[in-house]
Every structure is written in structure tokens, then in C-alpha cells.
Amino acid sequence: MNNKEFIAALAVKTGYTQDESQKMVKTVIDLMGKSFEAGDPVPVVGFGTFEVKKRMERVMVNPSTGLRMLVPPKLVLNFKPAATIKGHVRKGGQENG
């Protein structure tokens, strides 16, 4: 499902127009981004939790040259899915496989 399809499905489910649905999605994403900037986790009940974690500095080896390089620390976005989402993924895998 791409962004346009998601907006259209949301509009049908909620009864809002596609423009209103698009504004809602943009607002949610903007609010999540502000929370990430502040370092706060974003729990979505029944879906999972998004949080920013700090990845520590580490040494990496370039496989083609064998040179060791120092990778600086950085912030990464982490997602921990809720049990209900894990169940949907498992069901989808059983149907397709």
C-alpha cells in the first residue's frame, strides 16, 4: 500500500475527505517527529512503540579492503511492535507461505 492508497483507505474508513485525511496523517507524522527530536518515545496502543536510541561508537571492518574504521555514535529510530501486530504478521506469513 502506498501513501495515496493509505490516504484513500483512511478517508473511506473515517468518512472524512481525502484532503482532511491527508492533513491528519501529516499532523500525526509531524507530532511524532517533534517527539523524536525531544528524545521521547511514541507509543501507539495496539500497534507498537517508536523510540530514538543512541547507537554507540564501534569499529567496522571493510570487507573488500580489510581496513578497520571507526563508526561514530549516532541516533537511530527503533520500533517495537505490539503483540497484535505480531499476530497479524504471523497470519499473513501463513496465508502466503
Backbone as XML, in Angstrom:
<?xml version="1.0"?>
<chain id="A" units="angstrom">
  <residue number="1" name="MET">
    <atom name="N" x="0.858" y="-1.171" z="0.000"/>
    <atom name="CA" x="0.000" y="0.000" z="0.000"/>
    <atom name="C" x="0.903" y="1.233" z="0.000"/>
  </residue>
  <residue number="2" name="ASN">
    <atom name="N" x="0.696" y="2.108" z="-0.966"/>
    <atom name="CA" x="1.483" y="3.336" z="-0.993"/>
    <atom name="C" x="0.722" y="4.449" z="-0.248"/>
  </residue>
  <residue number="3" name="ASN">
    <atom name="N" x="1.319" y="5.638" z="-0.213"/>
    <atom name="CA" x="0.749" y="6.745" z="0.543"/>
    <atom name="C" x="-0.644" y="7.135" z="0.036"/>
  </residue>
  <residue number="4" name="LYS">
    <atom name="N" x="-0.816" y="7.229" z="-1.281"/>
    <atom name="CA" x="-2.118" y="7.608" z="-1.846"/>
    <atom name="C" x="-3.190" y="6.591" z="-1.482"/>
  </residue>
  <residue number="5" name="GLU">
    <atom name="N" x="-2.849" y="5.307" z="-1.576"/>
    <atom name="CA" x="-3.796" y="4.249" z="-1.241"/>
    <atom name="C" x="-4.152" y="4.292" z="0.246"/>
  </residue>
  <residue number="6" name="PHE">
    <atom name="N" x="-3.151" y="4.564" z="1.084"/>
    <atom name="CA" x="-3.398" y="4.664" z="2.524"/>
    <atom name="C" x="-4.340" y="5.822" z="2.834"/>
  </residue>
  <residue number="7" name="ILE">
    <atom name="N" x="-4.093" y="6.983" z="2.239"/>
    <atom name="CA" x="-4.950" y="8.156" z="2.450"/>
    <atom name="C" x="-6.370" y="7.856" z="1.987"/>
  </residue>
  <residue number="8" name="ALA">
    <atom name="N" x="-6.523" y="7.230" z="0.828"/>
    <atom name="CA" x="-7.852" y="6.897" z="0.307"/>
    <atom name="C" x="-8.575" y="5.920" z="1.229"/>
  </residue>
  <residue number="9" name="ALA">
    <atom name="N" x="-7.875" y="4.902" z="1.711"/>
    <atom name="CA" x="-8.490" y="3.928" z="2.616"/>
    <atom name="C" x="-8.897" y="4.582" z="3.934"/>
  </residue>
  <residue number="10" name="LEU">
    <atom name="N" x="-8.047" y="5.480" z="4.444"/>
    <atom name="CA" x="-8.362" y="6.200" z="5.676"/>
    <atom name="C" x="-9.598" y="7.065" z="5.485"/>
  </residue>
  <residue number="11" name="ALA">
    <atom name="N" x="-9.697" y="7.730" z="4.343"/>
    <atom name="CA" x="-10.853" y="8.580" z="4.053"/>
    <atom name="C" x="-12.130" y="7.746" z="4.016"/>
  </residue>
  <residue number="12" name="VAL">
    <atom name="N" x="-12.074" y="6.578" z="3.398"/>
    <atom name="CA" x="-13.253" y="5.714" z="3.316"/>
    <atom name="C" x="-13.653" y="5.229" z="4.713"/>
  </residue>
  <residue number="13" name="LYS">
    <atom name="N" x="-12.684" y="4.787" z="5.499"/>
    <atom name="CA" x="-12.963" y="4.258" z="6.842"/>
    <atom name="C" x="-13.505" y="5.312" z="7.796"/>
  </residue>
  <residue number="14" name="THR">
    <atom name="N" x="-12.986" y="6.541" z="7.701"/>
    <atom name="CA" x="-13.364" y="7.581" z="8.658"/>
    <atom name="C" x="-14.523" y="8.449" z="8.191"/>
  </residue>
  <residue number="15" name="GLY">
    <atom name="N" x="-14.765" y="8.473" z="6.888"/>
    <atom name="CA" x="-15.813" y="9.335" z="6.361"/>
    <atom name="C" x="-15.345" y="10.756" z="6.101"/>
  </residue>
  <residue number="16" name="TYR">
    <atom name="N" x="-14.064" y="11.019" z="6.318"/>
    <atom name="CA" x="-13.504" y="12.331" z="6.010"/>
    <atom name="C" x="-13.115" y="12.381" z="4.539"/>
  </residue>
  <residue number="17" name="THR">
    <atom name="N" x="-12.861" y="13.577" z="4.041"/>
    <atom name="CA" x="-12.405" y="13.710" z="2.663"/>
    <atom name="C" x="-10.941" y="13.275" z="2.588"/>
  </residue>
  <residue number="18" name="GLN">
    <atom name="N" x="-10.454" y="13.089" z="1.369"/>
    <atom name="CA" x="-9.050" y="12.707" z="1.210"/>
    <atom name="C" x="-8.121" y="13.831" z="1.661"/>
  </residue>
  <residue number="19" name="ASP">
    <atom name="N" x="-8.530" y="15.086" z="1.428"/>
    <atom name="CA" x="-7.710" y="16.219" z="1.880"/>
    <atom name="C" x="-7.620" y="16.248" z="3.407"/>
  </residue>
  <residue number="20" name="GLU">
    <atom name="N" x="-8.751" y="16.035" z="4.078"/>
    <atom name="CA" x="-8.762" y="16.012" z="5.543"/>
    <atom name="C" x="-7.926" y="14.846" z="6.066"/>
  </residue>
  <residue number="21" name="SER">
    <atom name="N" x="-8.050" y="13.696" z="5.423"/>
    <atom name="CA" x="-7.287" y="12.518" z="5.838"/>
    <atom name="C" x="-5.795" y="12.749" z="5.653"/>
  </residue>
  <residue number="22" name="GLN">
    <atom name="N" x="-5.429" y="13.397" z="4.550"/>
    <atom name="CA" x="-4.026" y="13.692" z="4.300"/>
    <atom name="C" x="-3.482" y="14.643" z="5.368"/>
  </residue>
  <residue number="23" name="LYS">
    <atom name="N" x="-4.279" y="15.642" z="5.759"/>
    <atom name="CA" x="-3.859" y="16.575" z="6.808"/>
    <atom name="C" x="-3.685" y="15.847" z="8.134"/>
  </residue>
  <residue number="24" name="MET">
    <atom name="N" x="-4.582" y="14.891" z="8.428"/>
    <atom name="CA" x="-4.464" y="14.129" z="9.678"/>
    <atom name="C" x="-3.167" y="13.326" z="9.698"/>
  </residue>
  <residue number="25" name="VAL">
    <atom name="N" x="-2.876" y="12.645" z="8.610"/>
    <atom name="CA" x="-1.656" y="11.838" z="8.542"/>
    <atom name="C" x="-0.426" y="12.729" z="8.670"/>
  </residue>
  <residue number="26" name="LYS">
    <atom name="N" x="-0.415" y="13.862" z="7.980"/>
    <atom name="CA" x="0.716" y="14.784" z="8.063"/>
    <atom name="C" x="0.885" y="15.315" z="9.483"/>
  </residue>
  <residue number="27" name="THR">
    <atom name="N" x="-0.223" y="15.616" z="10.145"/>
    <atom name="CA" x="-0.172" y="16.116" z="11.517"/>
    <atom name="C" x="0.405" y="15.059" z="12.462"/>
  </residue>
  <residue number="28" name="VAL">
    <atom name="N" x="-0.043" y="13.824" z="12.319"/>
    <atom name="CA" x="0.465" y="12.738" z="13.165"/>
    <atom name="C" x="1.970" y="12.567" z="12.959"/>
  </residue>
  <residue number="29" name="ILE">
    <atom name="N" x="2.405" y="12.577" z="11.711"/>
    <atom name="CA" x="3.831" y="12.415" z="11.416"/>
    <atom name="C" x="4.637" y="13.587" z="11.971"/>
  </residue>
  <residue number="30" name="ASP">
    <atom name="N" x="4.122" y="14.802" z="11.833"/>
    <atom name="CA" x="4.817" y="15.977" z="12.382"/>
    <atom name="C" x="4.944" y="15.882" z="13.906"/>
  </residue>
  <residue number="31" name="LEU">
    <atom name="N" x="3.863" y="15.470" z="14.582"/>
    <atom name="CA" x="3.892" y="15.335" z="16.040"/>
    <atom name="C" x="4.875" y="14.252" z="16.477"/>
  </residue>
  <residue number="32" name="MET">
    <atom name="N" x="4.906" y="13.153" z="15.732"/>
    <atom name="CA" x="5.860" y="12.092" z="16.052"/>
    <atom name="C" x="7.287" y="12.605" z="15.884"/>
  </residue>
  <residue number="33" name="GLY">
    <atom name="N" x="7.532" y="13.347" z="14.818"/>
    <atom name="CA" x="8.860" y="13.897" z="14.580"/>
    <atom name="C" x="9.311" y="14.817" z="15.709"/>
  </residue>
  <residue number="34" name="LYS">
    <atom name="N" x="8.403" y="15.650" z="16.213"/>
    <atom name="CA" x="8.743" y="16.543" z="17.327"/>
    <atom name="C" x="9.077" y="15.737" z="18.583"/>
  </residue>
  <residue number="35" name="SER">
    <atom name="N" x="8.349" y="14.644" z="18.806"/>
    <atom name="CA" x="8.643" y="13.784" z="19.959"/>
    <atom name="C" x="10.014" y="13.136" z="19.816"/>
  </residue>
  <residue number="36" name="PHE">
    <atom name="N" x="10.350" y="12.688" z="18.604"/>
    <atom name="CA" x="11.656" y="12.079" z="18.381"/>
    <atom name="C" x="12.770" y="13.086" z="18.615"/>
  </residue>
  <residue number="37" name="GLU">
    <atom name="N" x="12.565" y="14.329" z="18.150"/>
    <atom name="CA" x="13.569" y="15.375" z="18.354"/>
    <atom name="C" x="13.800" y="15.624" z="19.834"/>
  </residue>
  <residue number="38" name="ALA">
    <atom name="N" x="12.733" y="15.513" z="20.638"/>
    <atom name="CA" x="12.841" y="15.723" z="22.075"/>
    <atom name="C" x="13.380" y="14.482" z="22.793"/>
  </residue>
  <residue number="39" name="GLY">
    <atom name="N" x="13.506" y="13.378" z="22.055"/>
    <atom name="CA" x="14.005" y="12.149" z="22.662"/>
    <atom name="C" x="12.932" y="11.330" z="23.356"/>
  </residue>
  <residue number="40" name="ASP">
    <atom name="N" x="11.666" y="11.676" z="23.120"/>
    <atom name="CA" x="10.566" y="10.973" z="23.772"/>
    <atom name="C" x="10.071" y="9.808" z="22.914"/>
  </residue>
  <residue number="41" name="PRO">
    <atom name="N" x="9.722" y="8.667" z="23.557"/>
    <atom name="CA" x="9.144" y="7.561" z="22.800"/>
    <atom name="C" x="7.723" y="7.890" z="22.379"/>
  </residue>
  <residue number="42" name="VAL">
    <atom name="N" x="7.248" y="7.241" z="21.310"/>
    <atom name="CA" x="5.883" y="7.443" z="20.828"/>
    <atom name="C" x="5.174" y="6.084" z="20.834"/>
  </residue>
  <residue number="43" name="PRO">
    <atom name="N" x="4.399" y="5.815" z="21.912"/>
    <atom name="CA" x="3.653" y="4.563" z="21.939"/>
    <atom name="C" x="2.331" y="4.716" z="21.185"/>
  </residue>
  <residue number="44" name="VAL">
    <atom name="N" x="2.022" y="3.752" z="20.328"/>
    <atom name="CA" x="0.746" y="3.722" z="19.619"/>
    <atom name="C" x="0.049" y="2.445" z="20.076"/>
  </residue>
  <residue number="45" name="VAL">
    <atom name="N" x="-0.955" y="2.596" z="20.917"/>
    <atom name="CA" x="-1.621" y="1.450" z="21.532"/>
    <atom name="C" x="-2.145" y="0.507" z="20.455"/>
  </residue>
  <residue number="46" name="GLY">
    <atom name="N" x="-1.824" y="-0.772" z="20.599"/>
    <atom name="CA" x="-2.263" y="-1.783" z="19.658"/>
    <atom name="C" x="-1.395" y="-1.882" z="18.414"/>
  </residue>
  <residue number="47" name="PHE">
    <atom name="N" x="-0.399" y="-1.015" z="18.286"/>
    <atom name="CA" x="0.477" y="-1.033" z="17.111"/>
    <atom name="C" x="1.927" y="-1.271" z="17.518"/>
  </residue>
  <residue number="48" name="GLY">
    <atom name="N" x="2.440" y="-0.455" z="18.438"/>
    <atom name="CA" x="3.814" y="-0.610" z="18.895"/>
    <atom name="C" x="4.371" y="0.701" z="19.406"/>
  </residue>
  <residue number="49" name="THR">
    <atom name="N" x="5.658" y="0.683" z="19.719"/>
    <atom name="CA" x="6.324" y="1.862" z="20.266"/>
    <atom name="C" x="7.520" y="2.235" z="19.410"/>
  </residue>
  <residue number="50" name="PHE">
    <atom name="N" x="7.570" y="3.505" z="19.040"/>
    <atom name="CA" x="8.703" y="4.070" z="18.315"/>
    <atom name="C" x="9.554" y="4.822" z="19.329"/>
  </residue>
  <residue number="51" name="GLU">
    <atom name="N" x="10.870" y="4.641" z="19.271"/>
    <atom name="CA" x="11.738" y="5.407" z="20.153"/>
    <atom name="C" x="13.096" y="5.627" z="19.510"/>
  </residue>
  <residue number="52" name="VAL">
    <atom name="N" x="13.733" y="6.709" z="19.926"/>
    <atom name="CA" x="15.063" y="7.043" z="19.444"/>
    <atom name="C" x="16.069" y="6.445" z="20.413"/>
  </residue>
  <residue number="53" name="LYS">
    <atom name="N" x="17.034" y="5.705" z="19.853"/>
    <atom name="CA" x="18.083" y="5.110" z="20.673"/>
    <atom name="C" x="19.433" y="5.572" z="20.148"/>
  </residue>
  <residue number="54" name="LYS">
    <atom name="N" x="20.408" y="5.613" z="21.053"/>
    <atom name="CA" x="21.751" y="6.005" z="20.655"/>
    <atom name="C" x="22.555" y="4.742" z="20.353"/>
  </residue>
  <residue number="55" name="ARG">
    <atom name="N" x="23.083" y="4.663" z="19.143"/>
    <atom name="CA" x="23.963" y="3.560" z="18.774"/>
    <atom name="C" x="25.380" y="3.998" z="19.131"/>
  </residue>
  <residue number="56" name="MET">
    <atom name="N" x="26.055" y="3.186" z="19.883"/>
    <atom name="CA" x="27.389" y="3.527" z="20.375"/>
    <atom name="C" x="28.431" y="3.477" z="19.248"/>
  </residue>
  <residue number="57" name="GLU">
    <atom name="N" x="29.527" y="4.137" z="19.508"/>
    <atom name="CA" x="30.664" y="4.125" z="18.588"/>
    <atom name="C" x="31.176" y="2.680" z="18.469"/>
  </residue>
  <residue number="58" name="ARG">
    <atom name="N" x="31.554" y="2.260" z="17.253"/>
    <atom name="CA" x="32.032" y="0.897" z="17.073"/>
    <atom name="C" x="33.077" y="0.837" z="15.963"/>
  </residue>
  <residue number="59" name="VAL">
    <atom name="N" x="33.804" y="-0.266" z="15.946"/>
    <atom name="CA" x="34.814" y="-0.487" z="14.915"/>
    <atom name="C" x="34.202" y="-1.399" z="13.860"/>
  </residue>
  <residue number="60" name="MET">
    <atom name="N" x="34.390" y="-1.022" z="12.595"/>
    <atom name="CA" x="33.858" y="-1.785" z="11.472"/>
    <atom name="C" x="35.032" y="-2.186" z="10.585"/>
  </residue>
  <residue number="61" name="VAL">
    <atom name="N" x="34.920" y="-3.347" z="9.934"/>
    <atom name="CA" x="35.950" y="-3.789" z="9.006"/>
    <atom name="C" x="35.355" y="-3.766" z="7.606"/>
  </residue>
  <residue number="62" name="ASN">
    <atom name="N" x="36.020" y="-3.054" z="6.694"/>
    <atom name="CA" x="35.602" y="-3.017" z="5.302"/>
    <atom name="C" x="35.913" y="-4.386" z="4.699"/>
  </residue>
  <residue number="63" name="PRO">
    <atom name="N" x="34.887" y="-5.131" z="4.249"/>
    <atom name="CA" x="35.136" y="-6.493" z="3.776"/>
    <atom name="C" x="36.002" y="-6.572" z="2.521"/>
  </residue>
  <residue number="64" name="SER">
    <atom name="N" x="35.978" y="-5.567" z="1.675"/>
    <atom name="CA" x="36.770" y="-5.641" z="0.439"/>
    <atom name="C" x="38.233" y="-5.270" z="0.647"/>
  </residue>
  <residue number="65" name="THR">
    <atom name="N" x="38.513" y="-4.363" z="1.591"/>
    <atom name="CA" x="39.902" y="-3.936" z="1.802"/>
    <atom name="C" x="40.499" y="-4.472" z="3.099"/>
  </residue>
  <residue number="66" name="GLY">
    <atom name="N" x="39.660" y="-4.873" z="4.027"/>
    <atom name="CA" x="40.145" y="-5.344" z="5.315"/>
    <atom name="C" x="40.524" y="-4.229" z="6.267"/>
  </residue>
  <residue number="67" name="LEU">
    <atom name="N" x="40.322" y="-2.963" z="5.861"/>
    <atom name="CA" x="40.659" y="-1.823" z="6.712"/>
    <atom name="C" x="39.639" y="-1.671" z="7.833"/>
  </residue>
  <residue number="68" name="ARG">
    <atom name="N" x="40.164" y="-1.374" z="9.010"/>
    <atom name="CA" x="39.290" y="-1.136" z="10.163"/>
    <atom name="C" x="38.954" y="0.359" z="10.211"/>
  </residue>
  <residue number="69" name="MET">
    <atom name="N" x="37.687" y="0.652" z="10.455"/>
    <atom name="CA" x="37.239" y="2.043" z="10.507"/>
    <atom name="C" x="36.423" y="2.248" z="11.769"/>
  </residue>
  <residue number="70" name="LEU">
    <atom name="N" x="36.505" y="3.443" z="12.318"/>
    <atom name="CA" x="35.719" y="3.796" z="13.489"/>
    <atom name="C" x="34.417" y="4.447" z="13.022"/>
  </residue>
  <residue number="71" name="VAL">
    <atom name="N" x="33.288" y="3.856" z="13.409"/>
    <atom name="CA" x="31.986" y="4.411" z="13.062"/>
    <atom name="C" x="31.528" y="5.253" z="14.252"/>
  </residue>
  <residue number="72" name="PRO">
    <atom name="N" x="31.253" y="6.535" z="14.041"/>
    <atom name="CA" x="30.880" y="7.410" z="15.161"/>
    <atom name="C" x="29.501" y="7.045" z="15.720"/>
  </residue>
  <residue number="73" name="PRO">
    <atom name="N" x="29.227" y="7.453" z="16.964"/>
    <atom name="CA" x="27.901" y="7.191" z="17.535"/>
    <atom name="C" x="26.836" y="7.967" z="16.761"/>
  </residue>
  <residue number="74" name="LYS">
    <atom name="N" x="25.630" y="7.412" z="16.757"/>
    <atom name="CA" x="24.536" y="8.111" z="16.074"/>
    <atom name="C" x="23.208" y="7.714" z="16.693"/>
  </residue>
  <residue number="75" name="LEU">
    <atom name="N" x="22.192" y="8.510" z="16.405"/>
    <atom name="CA" x="20.841" y="8.225" z="16.870"/>
    <atom name="C" x="20.104" y="7.446" z="15.786"/>
  </residue>
  <residue number="76" name="VAL">
    <atom name="N" x="19.366" y="6.410" z="16.196"/>
    <atom name="CA" x="18.599" y="5.599" z="15.255"/>
    <atom name="C" x="17.176" y="5.447" z="15.783"/>
  </residue>
  <residue number="77" name="LEU">
    <atom name="N" x="16.241" y="5.275" z="14.871"/>
    <atom name="CA" x="14.849" y="5.074" z="15.239"/>
    <atom name="C" x="14.601" y="3.584" z="15.403"/>
  </residue>
  <residue number="78" name="ASN">
    <atom name="N" x="14.000" y="3.207" z="16.533"/>
    <atom name="CA" x="13.724" y="1.812" z="16.837"/>
    <atom name="C" x="12.214" y="1.627" z="16.958"/>
  </residue>
  <residue number="79" name="PHE">
    <atom name="N" x="11.720" y="0.482" z="16.510"/>
    <atom name="CA" x="10.294" y="0.170" z="16.606"/>
    <atom name="C" x="10.121" y="-1.180" z="17.269"/>
  </residue>
  <residue number="80" name="LYS">
    <atom name="N" x="9.290" y="-1.216" z="18.299"/>
    <atom name="CA" x="8.964" y="-2.470" z="18.958"/>
    <atom name="C" x="7.478" y="-2.724" z="18.731"/>
  </residue>
  <residue number="81" name="PRO">
    <atom name="N" x="7.133" y="-3.722" z="17.907"/>
    <atom name="CA" x="5.729" y="-3.949" z="17.586"/>
    <atom name="C" x="4.947" y="-4.521" z="18.761"/>
  </residue>
  <residue number="82" name="ALA">
    <atom name="N" x="3.665" y="-4.193" z="18.809"/>
    <atom name="CA" x="2.776" y="-4.745" z="19.826"/>
    <atom name="C" x="2.421" y="-6.183" z="19.451"/>
  </residue>
  <residue number="83" name="ALA">
    <atom name="N" x="1.935" y="-6.938" z="20.410"/>
    <atom name="CA" x="1.586" y="-8.342" z="20.189"/>
    <atom name="C" x="0.524" y="-8.486" z="19.098"/>
  </residue>
  <residue number="84" name="THR">
    <atom name="N" x="-0.419" y="-7.546" z="19.020"/>
    <atom name="CA" x="-1.468" y="-7.645" z="17.996"/>
    <atom name="C" x="-0.889" y="-7.531" z="16.591"/>
  </residue>
  <residue number="85" name="ILE">
    <atom name="N" x="0.079" y="-6.666" z="16.413"/>
    <atom name="CA" x="0.716" y="-6.513" z="15.101"/>
    <atom name="C" x="1.531" y="-7.747" z="14.771"/>
  </residue>
  <residue number="86" name="LYS">
    <atom name="N" x="2.238" y="-8.281" z="15.768"/>
    <atom name="CA" x="3.000" y="-9.511" z="15.537"/>
    <atom name="C" x="2.066" y="-10.629" z="15.074"/>
  </residue>
  <residue number="87" name="GLY">
    <atom name="N" x="0.865" y="-10.686" z="15.654"/>
    <atom name="CA" x="-0.122" y="-11.690" z="15.255"/>
    <atom name="C" x="-0.563" y="-11.520" z="13.813"/>
  </residue>
  <residue number="88" name="HIS">
    <atom name="N" x="-0.763" y="-10.274" z="13.398"/>
    <atom name="CA" x="-1.149" y="-10.012" z="12.003"/>
    <atom name="C" x="-0.045" y="-10.441" z="11.040"/>
  </residue>
  <residue number="89" name="VAL">
    <atom name="N" x="1.207" y="-10.191" z="11.417"/>
    <atom name="CA" x="2.329" y="-10.570" z="10.566"/>
    <atom name="C" x="2.407" y="-12.090" z="10.448"/>
  </residue>
  <residue number="90" name="ARG">
    <atom name="N" x="2.220" y="-12.782" z="11.576"/>
    <atom name="CA" x="2.262" y="-14.246" z="11.551"/>
    <atom name="C" x="1.161" y="-14.808" z="10.671"/>
  </residue>
  <residue number="91" name="LYS">
    <atom name="N" x="-0.050" y="-14.250" z="10.788"/>
    <atom name="CA" x="-1.177" y="-14.714" z="9.958"/>
    <atom name="C" x="-0.901" y="-14.473" z="8.485"/>
  </residue>
  <residue number="92" name="GLY">
    <atom name="N" x="-0.328" y="-13.328" z="8.160"/>
    <atom name="CA" x="-0.004" y="-13.003" z="6.770"/>
    <atom name="C" x="1.024" y="-13.969" z="6.207"/>
  </residue>
  <residue number="93" name="GLY">
    <atom name="N" x="1.997" y="-14.350" z="7.025"/>
    <atom name="CA" x="3.013" y="-15.296" z="6.578"/>
    <atom name="C" x="2.447" y="-16.675" z="6.339"/>
  </residue>
  <residue number="94" name="GLN">
    <atom name="N" x="1.445" y="-17.073" z="7.134"/>
    <atom name="CA" x="0.837" y="-18.392" z="6.960"/>
    <atom name="C" x="-0.002" y="-18.458" z="5.697"/>
  </residue>
  <residue number="95" name="GLU">
    <atom name="N" x="-0.680" y="-17.365" z="5.381"/>
    <atom name="CA" x="-1.527" y="-17.340" z="4.198"/>
    <atom name="C" x="-0.691" y="-17.369" z="2.927"/>
  </residue>
  <residue number="96" name="ASN">
    <atom name="N" x="0.446" y="-16.662" z="2.948"/>
    <atom name="CA" x="1.282" y="-16.552" z="1.759"/>
    <atom name="C" x="2.280" y="-17.687" z="1.643"/>
  </residue>
  <residue number="97" name="GLY">
    <atom name="N" x="2.569" y="-18.398" z="2.728"/>
    <atom name="CA" x="3.602" y="-19.403" z="2.683"/>
    <atom name="C" x="3.128" y="-20.711" z="3.028"/>
  </residue>
</chain>
